[in-house]
Amino acid sequence: MIANLLEYPLLDRNLKCNVLIAFSDIYQRNYSRCDINSFMKRMEDTDIKVRRVAILINSHLTLLDILKTDIGKLAKHLVDPDE
């Protein structure tokens, strides 16, 4: 349900960032019930702030050993051509 909010095109970027943070909190507690693919797509969002928050949350969940992610994928997103 929260993942559907992220797909809404007219959503403000601050609201998207807050939804991502809420999603990560829910994922920490109930990782089996959350779809992580919609979260991963936010690392390729058009807005730089949303991408930054998604990368920070992804690295945080990876460091906590909650999320198993490919470090190569994460490193690819660290080099941002928009910055």
Secondary structure, DSSP 8 states (H G I E B T S, - for coil): -HHHHHT-TT--HHHHHHHHHHHHHHHHH-GGGS-HHHHHHGGG-SSHHHHHHHHHHHHHHHHTTSS---HHHHHHHHS-TT-
